Protein backbone atom coordinates (compact mmCIF):
# COMPACT_ATOMS: atom_id res chain seq x y z
CA UNK A 1 0.00 0.00 0.00
CA UNK A 2 1.56 3.29 -1.13
CA UNK A 3 1.45 6.62 0.72
CA UNK A 4 2.50 10.02 -0.64
CA UNK A 5 4.05 12.43 1.88
CA UNK A 6 4.24 16.07 0.73
CA UNK A 7 6.43 17.83 3.27
CA UNK A 8 9.11 20.50 2.75
CA UNK A 9 10.87 19.88 6.08
CA UNK A 10 13.39 17.33 4.83
CA UNK A 11 14.22 15.83 8.23
CA UNK A 12 10.55 15.36 9.10
CA UNK A 13 9.85 13.89 5.67
CA UNK A 14 12.65 11.36 6.16
CA UNK A 15 11.37 10.49 9.63
CA UNK A 16 7.88 9.90 8.25
CA UNK A 17 9.32 7.81 5.44
CA UNK A 18 11.22 5.63 7.91
CA UNK A 19 8.30 5.27 10.31
CA UNK A 20 5.60 4.56 7.71
CA UNK A 21 7.88 2.12 5.90
CA UNK A 22 8.28 0.25 9.20
CA UNK A 23 4.47 0.09 9.38
CA UNK A 24 4.42 -1.74 6.05
CA UNK A 25 3.65 1.15 3.70
CA UNK A 26 5.54 2.06 0.55
CA UNK A 27 6.25 5.78 0.84
CA UNK A 28 6.97 8.40 -1.83
CA UNK A 29 8.19 11.87 -0.87
CA UNK A 30 7.62 15.28 -2.42
CA UNK A 31 9.14 18.46 -1.02
CA UNK A 32 7.08 21.16 -2.73
CA UNK A 33 3.47 21.65 -3.72
CA UNK A 34 3.80 21.38 -7.49
CA UNK A 35 5.76 18.14 -7.30
CA UNK A 36 3.26 16.78 -4.78
CA UNK A 37 0.30 17.67 -7.00
CA UNK A 38 1.91 16.04 -10.01
CA UNK A 39 2.75 12.86 -8.10
CA UNK A 40 -0.76 12.65 -6.61
CA UNK A 41 -2.22 12.97 -10.09
CA UNK A 42 -0.03 10.43 -11.82
CA UNK A 43 0.43 7.84 -9.06
CA UNK A 44 -1.86 5.43 -7.25
CA UNK A 45 -1.87 6.18 -3.52
CA UNK A 46 -3.90 4.86 -0.60
CA UNK A 47 -3.57 8.29 1.05
CA UNK A 48 -1.69 11.59 0.91
CA UNK A 49 -0.09 13.23 3.95
CA UNK A 50 -0.03 16.91 3.03
CA UNK A 51 1.66 19.91 4.65
CA UNK A 52 -0.03 23.28 4.14
CA UNK A 53 2.93 25.68 4.07
CA UNK A 54 4.71 24.39 0.97
CA UNK A 55 6.93 26.18 -1.56
CA UNK A 56 5.68 26.48 -5.12
CA UNK A 57 2.04 25.71 -4.35
CA UNK A 58 0.54 25.64 -0.88
CA UNK A 59 -1.33 22.66 0.50
CA UNK A 60 -4.72 24.34 0.29
CA UNK A 61 -4.29 24.77 -3.47
CA UNK A 62 -2.97 21.24 -3.93
CA UNK A 63 -5.99 19.83 -2.10
CA UNK A 64 -8.47 22.05 -3.95
CA UNK A 65 -7.03 21.15 -7.35
CA UNK A 66 -7.16 17.42 -6.67
CA UNK A 67 -10.80 17.67 -5.59
CA UNK A 68 -11.71 19.77 -8.64
CA UNK A 69 -10.31 16.94 -10.74
CA UNK A 70 -12.44 14.42 -8.80
CA UNK A 71 -9.36 12.78 -7.33
CA UNK A 72 -10.80 11.06 -4.25
CA UNK A 73 -7.52 9.93 -2.65
CA UNK A 74 -7.82 10.48 1.14
CA UNK A 75 -5.84 13.52 2.31
CA UNK A 76 -4.49 13.92 5.83
CA UNK A 77 -3.28 17.48 6.45
CA UNK A 78 -0.23 17.61 8.71
CA UNK A 79 0.76 21.18 9.57
CA UNK A 80 1.99 23.67 12.13
CA UNK A 81 -1.02 25.87 11.33
CA UNK A 82 -3.35 24.74 14.11
CA UNK A 83 -5.93 27.51 14.41
CA UNK A 84 -9.61 26.66 14.05
CA UNK A 85 -9.84 28.75 10.88
CA UNK A 86 -6.91 26.84 9.36
CA UNK A 87 -8.57 23.53 10.19
CA UNK A 88 -11.90 24.72 8.80
CA UNK A 89 -10.34 25.91 5.55
CA UNK A 90 -8.39 22.69 5.06
CA UNK A 91 -11.45 20.50 5.64
CA UNK A 92 -13.70 22.72 3.50
CA UNK A 93 -11.10 22.59 0.73
CA UNK A 94 -11.40 18.81 0.62
CA UNK A 95 -9.04 17.35 3.22
CA UNK A 96 -10.36 14.29 5.03
CA UNK A 97 -8.52 14.81 8.32
CA UNK A 98 -6.25 17.32 10.05
CA UNK A 99 -3.37 16.81 12.48
CA UNK A 100 -1.40 19.70 13.96
CA UNK A 101 2.35 19.70 14.61
CA UNK A 102 3.81 18.64 16.95
CA UNK A 103 1.87 15.41 16.64
CA UNK A 104 1.75 11.93 18.11
CA UNK A 105 3.15 9.42 15.63
CA UNK A 106 0.78 6.76 16.99
CA UNK A 107 -2.19 9.03 16.31
CA UNK A 108 -0.89 9.79 12.80
CA UNK A 109 -0.68 6.09 11.94
CA UNK A 110 -4.11 5.37 13.46
CA UNK A 111 -5.72 8.18 11.47
CA UNK A 112 -4.07 6.99 8.27
CA UNK A 113 -5.42 3.48 8.87
CA UNK A 114 -8.91 4.91 9.41
CA UNK A 115 -8.75 6.95 6.20
CA UNK A 116 -7.57 3.97 4.17
CA UNK A 117 -10.32 1.75 5.64
CA UNK A 118 -13.03 4.25 4.76
CA UNK A 119 -11.70 4.73 1.25
CA UNK A 120 -11.55 0.97 0.68
CA UNK A 121 -15.27 0.74 1.37
CA UNK A 122 -15.99 3.00 -1.58
CA UNK A 123 -15.87 1.60 -5.10
CA UNK A 124 -12.91 3.01 -7.05
CA UNK A 125 -13.87 5.56 -9.70
CA UNK A 126 -14.11 4.37 -13.29
CA UNK A 127 -14.27 7.01 -15.99
CA UNK A 128 -16.14 5.92 -19.11
CA UNK A 129 -16.42 7.66 -22.48
CA UNK A 130 -18.32 5.36 -24.77
CA UNK A 131 -16.59 1.97 -24.67
CA UNK A 132 -13.35 3.52 -23.43
CA UNK A 133 -12.92 3.15 -19.67
CA UNK A 134 -10.27 4.22 -17.18
CA UNK A 135 -10.03 2.58 -13.77
CA UNK A 136 -8.36 5.46 -11.95
CA UNK A 137 -7.45 3.47 -8.83
CA UNK A 138 -5.92 0.52 -10.69
CA UNK A 139 -4.52 2.74 -13.50
CA UNK A 140 -6.01 0.41 -16.10
CA UNK A 141 -7.40 1.44 -19.49
CA UNK A 142 -9.79 -0.67 -21.54
CA UNK A 143 -11.52 -0.20 -24.87
CA UNK A 144 -14.40 -2.46 -25.88
CA UNK A 145 -13.34 -4.74 -23.02
CA UNK A 146 -9.75 -5.10 -24.27
CA UNK A 147 -6.96 -3.86 -22.04
CA UNK A 148 -4.80 -1.07 -23.47
CA UNK A 149 -1.35 -0.68 -21.93
CA UNK A 150 -0.46 2.93 -21.21
CA UNK A 151 2.49 4.60 -19.56
CA UNK A 152 1.86 6.73 -16.46
CA UNK A 153 2.10 9.91 -18.56
CA UNK A 154 -0.24 8.61 -21.25
CA UNK A 155 -2.75 7.58 -18.59
CA UNK A 156 -2.57 11.03 -16.98
CA UNK A 157 -3.26 12.78 -20.30
CA UNK A 158 -6.17 10.49 -21.13
CA UNK A 159 -7.54 10.75 -17.59
CA UNK A 160 -7.87 14.55 -17.77
CA UNK A 161 -9.53 14.32 -21.18
CA UNK A 162 -11.95 11.69 -19.82
CA UNK A 163 -12.78 13.81 -16.78
CA UNK A 164 -13.71 16.61 -19.18
CA UNK A 165 -15.28 14.40 -21.84
CA UNK A 166 -16.77 16.38 -24.71
CA UNK A 167 -14.94 19.56 -23.66
CA UNK A 168 -11.94 21.16 -25.30
CA UNK A 169 -8.89 20.82 -23.03
CA UNK A 170 -5.97 23.13 -23.71
CA UNK A 171 -2.42 21.92 -24.19
CA UNK A 172 -1.44 24.10 -21.23
CA UNK A 173 -3.93 22.28 -18.98
CA UNK A 174 -2.64 18.91 -20.14
CA UNK A 175 0.96 19.99 -19.51
CA UNK A 176 0.03 21.19 -16.03
CA UNK A 177 -1.82 17.98 -15.24
CA UNK A 178 0.56 15.35 -16.60
CA UNK A 179 4.04 16.88 -16.40
CA UNK A 180 6.10 18.52 -13.64
CA UNK A 181 6.05 22.31 -13.43
CA UNK A 182 9.25 22.72 -15.47
CA UNK A 183 7.58 21.26 -18.59
CA UNK A 184 6.52 24.10 -20.91
CA UNK A 185 6.77 22.65 -24.41
CA UNK A 186 3.34 21.94 -25.99
CA UNK A 187 5.08 19.54 -28.37
CA UNK A 188 5.26 17.13 -25.42
CA UNK A 189 1.47 16.99 -25.41
CA UNK A 190 1.23 16.62 -29.18
CA UNK A 191 3.66 13.71 -29.16
CA UNK A 192 1.82 11.97 -26.32
CA UNK A 193 -1.59 12.40 -27.95
CA UNK A 194 -0.19 10.99 -31.19
CA UNK A 195 0.91 7.86 -29.33
CA UNK A 196 -2.45 7.62 -27.53
CA UNK A 197 -4.29 7.68 -30.85
CA UNK A 198 -2.20 4.74 -32.03
CA UNK A 199 -3.12 2.83 -28.87
CA UNK A 200 -6.77 3.69 -28.10
CA UNK A 201 -8.17 4.77 -31.47
CA UNK A 202 -6.41 3.21 -34.47
CA UNK A 203 -6.62 -0.49 -33.42
CA UNK A 204 -10.38 -0.07 -32.81
CA UNK A 205 -11.05 2.03 -35.93
CA UNK A 206 -12.10 5.03 -33.84
CA UNK A 207 -11.52 8.77 -33.83
CA UNK A 208 -12.42 9.66 -30.27
CA UNK A 209 -9.32 11.79 -29.60
CA UNK A 210 -10.09 14.93 -31.56
CA UNK A 211 -7.95 18.00 -32.21
CA UNK A 212 -9.56 21.34 -31.38
CA UNK A 213 -7.67 23.82 -33.52
CA UNK A 214 -6.03 26.64 -31.66
CA UNK A 215 -6.88 25.12 -28.27
CA UNK A 216 -5.92 21.50 -27.69
CA UNK A 217 -7.86 18.23 -27.67
CA UNK A 218 -11.22 16.69 -26.83
CA UNK A 219 -12.28 13.12 -26.01
CA UNK A 220 -15.71 12.06 -27.29
CA UNK A 221 -17.89 8.98 -27.64
CA UNK A 222 -17.67 8.35 -31.39
CA UNK A 223 -19.24 4.90 -31.53
CA UNK A 224 -21.89 6.03 -33.97
CA UNK A 225 -19.07 6.65 -36.43
CA UNK A 226 -17.60 3.17 -36.04
Short mmCIF file of the C-alpha atoms (twelve columns), coordinates in Angstrom:
data_MODEL
# 
_entry.id   MODEL 
# 
loop_
_atom_site.group_PDB 
_atom_site.id 
_atom_site.type_symbol 
_atom_site.label_atom_id 
_atom_site.label_alt_id 
_atom_site.label_comp_id 
_atom_site.label_asym_id 
_atom_site.label_seq_id 
_atom_site.Cartn_x 
_atom_site.Cartn_y 
_atom_site.Cartn_z 
_atom_site.pdbx_PDB_model_num 
ATOM 1   C CA . UNK A 1   0.000   0.000  0.000   1 
ATOM 2   C CA . UNK A 2   1.559   3.292  -1.128  1 
ATOM 3   C CA . UNK A 3   1.445   6.623  0.720   1 
ATOM 4   C CA . UNK A 4   2.504   10.018 -0.641  1 
ATOM 5   C CA . UNK A 5   4.047   12.429 1.881   1 
ATOM 6   C CA . UNK A 6   4.238   16.068 0.731   1 
ATOM 7   C CA . UNK A 7   6.428   17.831 3.270   1 
ATOM 8   C CA . UNK A 8   9.114   20.497 2.751   1 
ATOM 9   C CA . UNK A 9   10.873  19.875 6.081   1 
ATOM 10  C CA . UNK A 10  13.390  17.331 4.827   1 
ATOM 11  C CA . UNK A 11  14.223  15.829 8.230   1 
ATOM 12  C CA . UNK A 12  10.548  15.361 9.098   1 
ATOM 13  C CA . UNK A 13  9.846   13.886 5.673   1 
ATOM 14  C CA . UNK A 14  12.646  11.361 6.163   1 
ATOM 15  C CA . UNK A 15  11.367  10.491 9.627   1 
ATOM 16  C CA . UNK A 16  7.879   9.900  8.252   1 
ATOM 17  C CA . UNK A 17  9.325   7.812  5.443   1 
ATOM 18  C CA . UNK A 18  11.216  5.633  7.910   1 
ATOM 19  C CA . UNK A 19  8.296   5.265  10.311  1 
ATOM 20  C CA . UNK A 20  5.604   4.563  7.709   1 
ATOM 21  C CA . UNK A 21  7.878   2.117  5.903   1 
ATOM 22  C CA . UNK A 22  8.275   0.252  9.197   1 
ATOM 23  C CA . UNK A 23  4.466   0.090  9.380   1 
ATOM 24  C CA . UNK A 24  4.420   -1.740 6.050   1 
ATOM 25  C CA . UNK A 25  3.649   1.150  3.698   1 
ATOM 26  C CA . UNK A 26  5.539   2.063  0.552   1 
ATOM 27  C CA . UNK A 27  6.249   5.782  0.836   1 
ATOM 28  C CA . UNK A 28  6.965   8.397  -1.834  1 
ATOM 29  C CA . UNK A 29  8.194   11.872 -0.868  1 
ATOM 30  C CA . UNK A 30  7.620   15.283 -2.425  1 
ATOM 31  C CA . UNK A 31  9.139   18.461 -1.016  1 
ATOM 32  C CA . UNK A 32  7.079   21.164 -2.734  1 
ATOM 33  C CA . UNK A 33  3.465   21.651 -3.720  1 
ATOM 34  C CA . UNK A 34  3.802   21.381 -7.490  1 
ATOM 35  C CA . UNK A 35  5.755   18.140 -7.297  1 
ATOM 36  C CA . UNK A 36  3.257   16.776 -4.783  1 
ATOM 37  C CA . UNK A 37  0.305   17.668 -7.003  1 
ATOM 38  C CA . UNK A 38  1.912   16.040 -10.011 1 
ATOM 39  C CA . UNK A 39  2.747   12.865 -8.097  1 
ATOM 40  C CA . UNK A 40  -0.762  12.652 -6.606  1 
ATOM 41  C CA . UNK A 41  -2.216  12.971 -10.088 1 
ATOM 42  C CA . UNK A 42  -0.027  10.426 -11.816 1 
ATOM 43  C CA . UNK A 43  0.428   7.838  -9.062  1 
ATOM 44  C CA . UNK A 44  -1.857  5.429  -7.247  1 
ATOM 45  C CA . UNK A 45  -1.868  6.181  -3.519  1 
ATOM 46  C CA . UNK A 46  -3.897  4.856  -0.604  1 
ATOM 47  C CA . UNK A 47  -3.568  8.286  1.053   1 
ATOM 48  C CA . UNK A 48  -1.694  11.595 0.910   1 
ATOM 49  C CA . UNK A 49  -0.087  13.227 3.946   1 
ATOM 50  C CA . UNK A 50  -0.026  16.915 3.031   1 
ATOM 51  C CA . UNK A 51  1.658   19.907 4.652   1 
ATOM 52  C CA . UNK A 52  -0.034  23.284 4.139   1 
ATOM 53  C CA . UNK A 53  2.930   25.676 4.070   1 
ATOM 54  C CA . UNK A 54  4.715   24.390 0.967   1 
ATOM 55  C CA . UNK A 55  6.928   26.175 -1.556  1 
ATOM 56  C CA . UNK A 56  5.675   26.475 -5.119  1 
ATOM 57  C CA . UNK A 57  2.042   25.709 -4.352  1 
ATOM 58  C CA . UNK A 58  0.537   25.637 -0.881  1 
ATOM 59  C CA . UNK A 59  -1.328  22.655 0.504   1 
ATOM 60  C CA . UNK A 60  -4.723  24.336 0.294   1 
ATOM 61  C CA . UNK A 61  -4.294  24.771 -3.466  1 
ATOM 62  C CA . UNK A 62  -2.973  21.238 -3.928  1 
ATOM 63  C CA . UNK A 63  -5.987  19.828 -2.096  1 
ATOM 64  C CA . UNK A 64  -8.474  22.046 -3.946  1 
ATOM 65  C CA . UNK A 65  -7.028  21.150 -7.353  1 
ATOM 66  C CA . UNK A 66  -7.164  17.417 -6.671  1 
ATOM 67  C CA . UNK A 67  -10.801 17.668 -5.593  1 
ATOM 68  C CA . UNK A 68  -11.709 19.771 -8.640  1 
ATOM 69  C CA . UNK A 69  -10.312 16.945 -10.745 1 
ATOM 70  C CA . UNK A 70  -12.438 14.425 -8.801  1 
ATOM 71  C CA . UNK A 71  -9.358  12.781 -7.326  1 
ATOM 72  C CA . UNK A 72  -10.799 11.060 -4.250  1 
ATOM 73  C CA . UNK A 73  -7.524  9.928  -2.653  1 
ATOM 74  C CA . UNK A 74  -7.820  10.476 1.139   1 
ATOM 75  C CA . UNK A 75  -5.843  13.521 2.311   1 
ATOM 76  C CA . UNK A 76  -4.487  13.924 5.832   1 
ATOM 77  C CA . UNK A 77  -3.279  17.476 6.453   1 
ATOM 78  C CA . UNK A 78  -0.231  17.607 8.713   1 
ATOM 79  C CA . UNK A 79  0.764   21.177 9.566   1 
ATOM 80  C CA . UNK A 80  1.990   23.673 12.131  1 
ATOM 81  C CA . UNK A 81  -1.022  25.867 11.330  1 
ATOM 82  C CA . UNK A 82  -3.347  24.743 14.107  1 
ATOM 83  C CA . UNK A 83  -5.927  27.510 14.411  1 
ATOM 84  C CA . UNK A 84  -9.607  26.661 14.047  1 
ATOM 85  C CA . UNK A 85  -9.840  28.751 10.879  1 
ATOM 86  C CA . UNK A 86  -6.910  26.844 9.360   1 
ATOM 87  C CA . UNK A 87  -8.575  23.530 10.187  1 
ATOM 88  C CA . UNK A 88  -11.898 24.716 8.797   1 
ATOM 89  C CA . UNK A 89  -10.339 25.913 5.552   1 
ATOM 90  C CA . UNK A 90  -8.389  22.694 5.062   1 
ATOM 91  C CA . UNK A 91  -11.452 20.502 5.635   1 
ATOM 92  C CA . UNK A 92  -13.697 22.722 3.499   1 
ATOM 93  C CA . UNK A 93  -11.103 22.594 0.727   1 
ATOM 94  C CA . UNK A 94  -11.396 18.809 0.623   1 
ATOM 95  C CA . UNK A 95  -9.038  17.354 3.220   1 
ATOM 96  C CA . UNK A 96  -10.365 14.291 5.035   1 
ATOM 97  C CA . UNK A 97  -8.521  14.806 8.323   1 
ATOM 98  C CA . UNK A 98  -6.248  17.315 10.053  1 
ATOM 99  C CA . UNK A 99  -3.365  16.809 12.485  1 
ATOM 100 C CA . UNK A 100 -1.402  19.696 13.959  1 
ATOM 101 C CA . UNK A 101 2.352   19.697 14.606  1 
ATOM 102 C CA . UNK A 102 3.810   18.640 16.955  1 
ATOM 103 C CA . UNK A 103 1.867   15.414 16.639  1 
ATOM 104 C CA . UNK A 104 1.751   11.932 18.109  1 
ATOM 105 C CA . UNK A 105 3.147   9.424  15.633  1 
ATOM 106 C CA . UNK A 106 0.781   6.760  16.994  1 
ATOM 107 C CA . UNK A 107 -2.188  9.034  16.312  1 
ATOM 108 C CA . UNK A 108 -0.894  9.790  12.795  1 
ATOM 109 C CA . UNK A 109 -0.679  6.088  11.936  1 
ATOM 110 C CA . UNK A 110 -4.113  5.373  13.456  1 
ATOM 111 C CA . UNK A 111 -5.721  8.180  11.474  1 
ATOM 112 C CA . UNK A 112 -4.072  6.993  8.268   1 
ATOM 113 C CA . UNK A 113 -5.416  3.481  8.868   1 
ATOM 114 C CA . UNK A 114 -8.909  4.912  9.414   1 
ATOM 115 C CA . UNK A 115 -8.748  6.954  6.202   1 
ATOM 116 C CA . UNK A 116 -7.569  3.969  4.174   1 
ATOM 117 C CA . UNK A 117 -10.318 1.749  5.643   1 
ATOM 118 C CA . UNK A 118 -13.031 4.247  4.761   1 
ATOM 119 C CA . UNK A 119 -11.697 4.731  1.247   1 
ATOM 120 C CA . UNK A 120 -11.547 0.968  0.676   1 
ATOM 121 C CA . UNK A 121 -15.272 0.735  1.373   1 
ATOM 122 C CA . UNK A 122 -15.994 3.002  -1.583  1 
ATOM 123 C CA . UNK A 123 -15.874 1.603  -5.105  1 
ATOM 124 C CA . UNK A 124 -12.910 3.014  -7.050  1 
ATOM 125 C CA . UNK A 125 -13.870 5.565  -9.702  1 
ATOM 126 C CA . UNK A 126 -14.108 4.366  -13.293 1 
ATOM 127 C CA . UNK A 127 -14.274 7.009  -15.995 1 
ATOM 128 C CA . UNK A 128 -16.138 5.924  -19.115 1 
ATOM 129 C CA . UNK A 129 -16.420 7.661  -22.479 1 
ATOM 130 C CA . UNK A 130 -18.323 5.356  -24.771 1 
ATOM 131 C CA . UNK A 131 -16.588 1.972  -24.666 1 
ATOM 132 C CA . UNK A 132 -13.347 3.519  -23.429 1 
ATOM 133 C CA . UNK A 133 -12.916 3.151  -19.666 1 
ATOM 134 C CA . UNK A 134 -10.265 4.221  -17.181 1 
ATOM 135 C CA . UNK A 135 -10.033 2.580  -13.773 1 
ATOM 136 C CA . UNK A 136 -8.363  5.456  -11.949 1 
ATOM 137 C CA . UNK A 137 -7.449  3.468  -8.833  1 
ATOM 138 C CA . UNK A 138 -5.916  0.519  -10.695 1 
ATOM 139 C CA . UNK A 139 -4.516  2.741  -13.498 1 
ATOM 140 C CA . UNK A 140 -6.009  0.410  -16.103 1 
ATOM 141 C CA . UNK A 141 -7.403  1.441  -19.494 1 
ATOM 142 C CA . UNK A 142 -9.794  -0.675 -21.541 1 
ATOM 143 C CA . UNK A 143 -11.522 -0.200 -24.872 1 
ATOM 144 C CA . UNK A 144 -14.400 -2.456 -25.875 1 
ATOM 145 C CA . UNK A 145 -13.342 -4.735 -23.024 1 
ATOM 146 C CA . UNK A 146 -9.753  -5.097 -24.265 1 
ATOM 147 C CA . UNK A 147 -6.957  -3.857 -22.040 1 
ATOM 148 C CA . UNK A 148 -4.802  -1.075 -23.474 1 
ATOM 149 C CA . UNK A 149 -1.350  -0.685 -21.932 1 
ATOM 150 C CA . UNK A 150 -0.464  2.931  -21.206 1 
ATOM 151 C CA . UNK A 151 2.491   4.604  -19.562 1 
ATOM 152 C CA . UNK A 152 1.855   6.727  -16.459 1 
ATOM 153 C CA . UNK A 153 2.105   9.910  -18.556 1 
ATOM 154 C CA . UNK A 154 -0.242  8.606  -21.246 1 
ATOM 155 C CA . UNK A 155 -2.752  7.580  -18.592 1 
ATOM 156 C CA . UNK A 156 -2.571  11.034 -16.983 1 
ATOM 157 C CA . UNK A 157 -3.263  12.784 -20.296 1 
ATOM 158 C CA . UNK A 158 -6.171  10.491 -21.130 1 
ATOM 159 C CA . UNK A 159 -7.545  10.753 -17.588 1 
ATOM 160 C CA . UNK A 160 -7.873  14.548 -17.768 1 
ATOM 161 C CA . UNK A 161 -9.531  14.318 -21.183 1 
ATOM 162 C CA . UNK A 162 -11.946 11.687 -19.816 1 
ATOM 163 C CA . UNK A 163 -12.783 13.812 -16.778 1 
ATOM 164 C CA . UNK A 164 -13.714 16.612 -19.181 1 
ATOM 165 C CA . UNK A 165 -15.277 14.400 -21.838 1 
ATOM 166 C CA . UNK A 166 -16.767 16.378 -24.713 1 
ATOM 167 C CA . UNK A 167 -14.942 19.561 -23.665 1 
ATOM 168 C CA . UNK A 168 -11.938 21.165 -25.305 1 
ATOM 169 C CA . UNK A 169 -8.887  20.823 -23.035 1 
ATOM 170 C CA . UNK A 170 -5.965  23.134 -23.713 1 
ATOM 171 C CA . UNK A 171 -2.422  21.918 -24.187 1 
ATOM 172 C CA . UNK A 172 -1.438  24.096 -21.234 1 
ATOM 173 C CA . UNK A 173 -3.933  22.282 -18.981 1 
ATOM 174 C CA . UNK A 174 -2.638  18.913 -20.144 1 
ATOM 175 C CA . UNK A 175 0.956   19.986 -19.508 1 
ATOM 176 C CA . UNK A 176 0.027   21.188 -16.029 1 
ATOM 177 C CA . UNK A 177 -1.817  17.977 -15.241 1 
ATOM 178 C CA . UNK A 178 0.557   15.350 -16.601 1 
ATOM 179 C CA . UNK A 179 4.044   16.879 -16.404 1 
ATOM 180 C CA . UNK A 180 6.102   18.523 -13.644 1 
ATOM 181 C CA . UNK A 181 6.051   22.314 -13.427 1 
ATOM 182 C CA . UNK A 182 9.247   22.720 -15.472 1 
ATOM 183 C CA . UNK A 183 7.581   21.258 -18.592 1 
ATOM 184 C CA . UNK A 184 6.522   24.100 -20.907 1 
ATOM 185 C CA . UNK A 185 6.767   22.655 -24.408 1 
ATOM 186 C CA . UNK A 186 3.337   21.940 -25.994 1 
ATOM 187 C CA . UNK A 187 5.080   19.539 -28.369 1 
ATOM 188 C CA . UNK A 188 5.263   17.132 -25.420 1 
ATOM 189 C CA . UNK A 189 1.469   16.987 -25.414 1 
ATOM 190 C CA . UNK A 190 1.232   16.619 -29.183 1 
ATOM 191 C CA . UNK A 191 3.657   13.711 -29.156 1 
ATOM 192 C CA . UNK A 192 1.824   11.970 -26.315 1 
ATOM 193 C CA . UNK A 193 -1.595  12.395 -27.955 1 
ATOM 194 C CA . UNK A 194 -0.186  10.990 -31.193 1 
ATOM 195 C CA . UNK A 195 0.912   7.856  -29.325 1 
ATOM 196 C CA . UNK A 196 -2.445  7.622  -27.534 1 
ATOM 197 C CA . UNK A 197 -4.288  7.684  -30.854 1 
ATOM 198 C CA . UNK A 198 -2.204  4.736  -32.026 1 
ATOM 199 C CA . UNK A 199 -3.124  2.826  -28.866 1 
ATOM 200 C CA . UNK A 200 -6.772  3.688  -28.101 1 
ATOM 201 C CA . UNK A 201 -8.175  4.772  -31.467 1 
ATOM 202 C CA . UNK A 202 -6.410  3.208  -34.468 1 
ATOM 203 C CA . UNK A 203 -6.622  -0.486 -33.418 1 
ATOM 204 C CA . UNK A 204 -10.375 -0.065 -32.811 1 
ATOM 205 C CA . UNK A 205 -11.053 2.027  -35.930 1 
ATOM 206 C CA . UNK A 206 -12.098 5.028  -33.839 1 
ATOM 207 C CA . UNK A 207 -11.520 8.774  -33.833 1 
ATOM 208 C CA . UNK A 208 -12.423 9.656  -30.269 1 
ATOM 209 C CA . UNK A 209 -9.315  11.787 -29.602 1 
ATOM 210 C CA . UNK A 210 -10.089 14.926 -31.555 1 
ATOM 211 C CA . UNK A 211 -7.952  17.995 -32.214 1 
ATOM 212 C CA . UNK A 212 -9.565  21.337 -31.378 1 
ATOM 213 C CA . UNK A 213 -7.666  23.815 -33.519 1 
ATOM 214 C CA . UNK A 214 -6.027  26.637 -31.657 1 
ATOM 215 C CA . UNK A 215 -6.880  25.122 -28.271 1 
ATOM 216 C CA . UNK A 216 -5.925  21.498 -27.694 1 
ATOM 217 C CA . UNK A 217 -7.861  18.229 -27.666 1 
ATOM 218 C CA . UNK A 218 -11.215 16.692 -26.832 1 
ATOM 219 C CA . UNK A 219 -12.281 13.116 -26.009 1 
ATOM 220 C CA . UNK A 220 -15.711 12.062 -27.292 1 
ATOM 221 C CA . UNK A 221 -17.890 8.978  -27.645 1 
ATOM 222 C CA . UNK A 222 -17.669 8.354  -31.394 1 
ATOM 223 C CA . UNK A 223 -19.237 4.897  -31.534 1 
ATOM 224 C CA . UNK A 224 -21.886 6.030  -33.974 1 
ATOM 225 C CA . UNK A 225 -19.071 6.655  -36.432 1 
ATOM 226 C CA . UNK A 226 -17.605 3.165  -36.040 1 
# 
